[in-house]
Every structure is written in C-alpha cells, then in structure tokens.
Amino acid sequence: MKTSEDLKQIVKDTYSEIAMQSKEQNTVSCCGVGGCATVDYAVFAENYDALKGYNPDADLGLGCGIPTEFANIKEGDTVVDLGSGAGNDCFVARAITGEKGKIIGIDMTEAMIDKARENAEKLGFNNVEFRLGDIEKLPMAANRADVVVSNCVLNLVPDKEKAFAEIFRIVKPGGHISISDVVLKGELPEAVLKASEMYAGCVSGALQKDKYLNIIYRSGFEKLKVPKEKAIHIPDEILGTYLTSEQIKDYRESGRGIYSITVIAEKPLSDNCCTPGCC
Ligand SMILES: C[S@@+](CC[C@H](N)C(=O)[O-])C[C@H]1O[C@@H](n2cnc3c(N)ncnc32)[C@H](O)[C@@H]1O
C-alpha cells in the first residue's frame, strides 16, 4: 500500500520527466501516478490557441479544461494557479489582469517551476511568480487571492480535504475559485478503471463527482456551480482489451463514466454565520 508521500514522489518523478518533453511528446505520456506509456493524454486537453496570452512554450498539453474561461478574472486581480506546470493558465490569466495584477503559480515539481520561470523571463513579466510548494500546505498567507484556478491537478493530490481547506484559507473573503478536474460518475468496474487509466491517465486519483463537490462545499465555499462538463470517451478497442463486447455494451448504457468538469465557487464575505437566528 503506497503512502501519500510515495504517491507524491511518483507524481514528482512523472512530471519532472514530462517537463522536459514537448506537448506532442506528452500526448503519448501520462498524467497519472501509474506510469503508462500508452496513455493518450490529449483526450483531456482543450485547445488554447485562440486565447489571449497563450504561450505555446507553456502548453505541455496537460490540462483538462480552461479554468480561466469561468474564473471572472478582473484587471489588477491577484490570481493563484495551483499545479501550474509550465505556466499555461498563468499566462492566460496575466493577459486579463494586466500589469497591475499579480499571478502566482504553485507547483511541487522543481522541473516544472524551472520551466515556468524560464517562460516568464522570456516574456519579460515581473508580476508572474512561480513558487515551489505542495497544495496540501500552500506557501502563501491567508486571504490573499482574488481568484484561485487549477487545471487537472487536484485529482493527483492524495488528501483532497486538506487541499481544499488550504485553497479556502488563501482566497480572500468574497473571492472565488474556478477549477477544472477529472471526476467519475457511478461505480466503474475495475477493468474499466484500468483501461481508462491506460488510455487517458488522471483517473486513478479521481473521486466521484458528488464526493468531490461535497468536499469543496464542506471546506466553506458557497454558490457552487459546474458550468462545464465533458464526458471522456474511451474507445471500444481499448475497453475491448479488458471487457467482452456484452460488458462494453452494459457499461455504455449505464451512464457511468469519466468526466472532465470545471467547478466554480465563492468564499463567503464573512466567515461568521449571519443567517437569521444565528448571530
Ligand atoms: C496534469 S499537470 C497540469 C499542469 C498545468 N496545470 C497545465 O494545465 O498545464 C499536474 C501538475 O500538478 C502538479 N502537482 C501535482 N500534485 C501537486 C501537489 N500536491 N502540489 C503542487 N503541485 C502538484 C504536478 O507537478 C504537475 O505539474
């Protein structure tokens, strides 16, 4: 049985390697913790080409949504990107905040931080900073972020309660989050999980959607919404390695599956309860 430190080490090793590769090489790489050379990660990734601030050098094809799309970022905001990789979403956020804003990318893989810093330096930005750190213990003071974004990362974090408690801590009262991630719907047969992990990665640490949203809600956020949800289709020929055609048919008809979602939520203006009869 792997400890959470073991899992984090595997994630670090995997992403140290990925940091050295191009987006094209990563389409046959892996975002999971199992090490899987046949994984086609591009099944999750969105097309960033048309976005203002897009920097191809920072796009390693590792996302599963476009969190800035629903993040309602404003000029001058302080935006924190968790698991920032080579900085892809940070540079898109920077195009919206402008030079008066502040962008902080946090990642626990040194090679990713180095790559992201190199990218920021090439662009000449002095308000985009990258910090080495763990989402379960964020290197940031409380109540600093107007907006927290994250793209395909929280599924990799072993203690999601701790992660969302930390996210809640660093968001300013009245601030908000926009998080893209991978979740599951319904109990997936072991064989489907295995096939999915081999095909798409990012599945082994994914939670049930309800459980995931509940953790965010219990950490203190309110006004939760899922403005985007996309089913990840695992082709028959991949499932066929593990399942009979009858089992594939049952699975397809069950409504169960793997989804990429973007969740938005707000931190209440006051931590104190002020509903009638409460304070
Ligand atoms: C799938 S990649 C996504 C990178 C980036 N968000 C993007 O869309 O290009 C996951 C990233 O999360 C980082 N990561 C995973 N677990 C983390 C943790 N506990 N704390 C900080 N970073 C973490 C990895 O090092 C990796 O760079």
The ligand as an ORCA input file, in Angstrom:
! r2SCAN-3c Opt
* xyz 0 1
  C      -1.603     17.351    -15.157
  S      -0.341     18.510    -14.731
  C      -1.186     20.050    -15.055
  C      -0.247     21.199    -15.233
  C      -0.920     22.536    -15.575
  N      -1.995     22.845    -14.674
  C      -1.397     22.532    -17.012
  O      -2.631     22.515    -17.224
  O      -0.542     22.554    -17.900
  C      -0.316     18.439    -12.960
  C       0.675     19.372    -12.262
  O       0.314     19.413    -10.882
  C       1.474     19.331    -10.089
  N       1.087     18.760     -8.786
  C       0.538     17.541     -8.559
  N       0.298     17.370     -7.250
  C       0.686     18.519     -6.628
  C       0.703     18.966     -5.276
  N       0.294     18.181     -4.274
  N       1.162     20.207     -5.006
  C       1.624     21.016     -6.005
  N       1.653     20.649     -7.298
  C       1.196     19.416     -7.622
  C       2.425     18.469    -10.902
  O       3.765     18.679    -10.527
  C       2.106     18.925    -12.319
  O       2.928     19.988    -12.731
*
